[in-house]
Amino acid sequence: MSASVAINLENFQQVVVEGSKTQLVLIAFWAEQIPESVELKDKLEAATENASKQILMATVDCQAEQHIAQQFGLQSLPTAIIIKDGQPLDGVTGPQTDETIQTFLSKYLPKPEDTLLDEAKNALLSQDINTAYKSALAAYQFDNTRADIKLVLADASLAFGKVPEAAELLESITMVDQGSDYQTLKSKLDLALEAANSPELQTLEAAVANEPDNAELIQQLAAQYNSAGRFEDALTILFRRVQSVRDDQKSKELLLDVLKSLPDGDALATKFRRKLYTLLY
């Protein structure tokens, strides 16, 4: 259970007045002779256990600190209030269920997608692209309407070479959210799209079209597709090759290398691993 601060006259100014300027302070008022108030205090401490960065949990023993209870105009127990900038912001009175407490606190606790978004941003800064993509995608699955989540997921997608996915995300961002971050990513996307359809790649495509059974050309084209972020095209031509020539070990190894380069849990990787498993077994 989270550690709470017992408020008294000595620390009131520091904890409640000054502390609430930088962090929300949740005060549970309680008295030993009123079991419901002790229960509310315990439930609030448990509910804020993992939210110490957002909310400072504090308690007031109304028997020992009657002056503080009077200062807040406390009329009944159990009662809990949230303080911001030294002033009451919100509160609950009377016995509470776990559900009503969660509803009360949900307005002030971070949403799962916010936590995931922060993880993705930090991972991008440290160039941990796999974690960045996974966290951003999970945040997007919680809320697929937020522009800030879309931008981070698009950034992680471009870092992974998932160009079509990034393009779709940027396409969905409305003009009001097309700030400097959007413009930067749009420039990255334009460069990636150019690379994905380079003259060298077009030349290889034409060569494979003329010699569809040339393993070396197929492998070169697959490598070019992979470099350009066209993973599905790379996997498709390699799988067709492995499917038609079962003993082409080099194409099989290249196929596995492309699969390994995709982010953990990627749907495309899962799809082709299943196809490959069915083919081999």
Secondary structure, DSSP 8 states (H G I E B T S, - for coil): ----EE--TTTHIIIIIIGGGTSEEEEEEE-TT-HHHHHHHHHHHHHTTT-TTTEEEEEEETTT-HHHHHHTT--SSSEEEEEETTEEEEEEES---HHHHHHHHHTTS--HHHHHHHHHHHHHHTT-HHHHHHHHHHHHHH-SS-HHHHHHHHHHHHHTT-HHHHHHHHHTS-GGG--HHHHHHHHHHHHHHHHHT-HHHHHHHHHHHH-TT-HHHHHHHHHHHHHTT-HHHHHHHHHHHHHH-TT-HHHHHHHHHHHHHS-TT-HHHHHHHHHHHHHH-
